[in-house]
C-alpha cells in the first residue's frame, strides 16, 4: 500500500515539475480571467499536456481522467494559465463515458492544438459536453464542442493515444 501511495505521489510531482517548466516558458502575464491559485491534481491521472498559444488563449491543456484540484472538478481536460498555473474556470469541456447520472469521467490521452486555437482531443470517451462523440472530438478555444467536427474512432482499449497537428492543420491520429 505504501509503495502504491509513493508511486501515485511521484506521478503528481513529475506532473507538477512539467507544469512549472511550461509556466516558466510563458511570456504572457496573468489576466483577471484566471483564478488566483495554482492548480495541482489531487486525484485522477494526467496522460498528456499541450500548450495553447494563439494570442487570445495562452494556456496549458492537461488531459487525463477526472481531476480534482483546488476544490474544482474537471473531467478529462482542464486548461491552466501558462504564467500562473491557475485553472481557467471558463474552459467548459466535460469528457465522459455515458450521459446523465450514470456518466463517468472519460479519458483524454492525446491533445493537438490547431493554429486558430481549436483543440483536438482523443482518448477513451463517448460524450463531450453531453454530445455523443466516439474517442475523438474538436473543441473551440474556449472548451465548447465544435459541432461541425464529427469524426469517430472505434477502439476497444485506450482509444486515441496520439495526435499530431501539422502546420496546415491536418492531423495525424494514432491509437
Secondary structure, 3 states (H helix, E strand, C coil): CHHHHHHHHHHHHHHHHHHHHHHHCCCCCCCCCCCCCECCCCCCCEEEEEEEECCCCEEEEEEEEEEEECCEEEEEEEEEECCCCEECCCCCCCEEECCHHHCEECEEEEEEECCCCCEEEEEECCEECCEECECEEEECCCCCECCCCCCECCCCCCCCCEEEECCCCCEEEEC
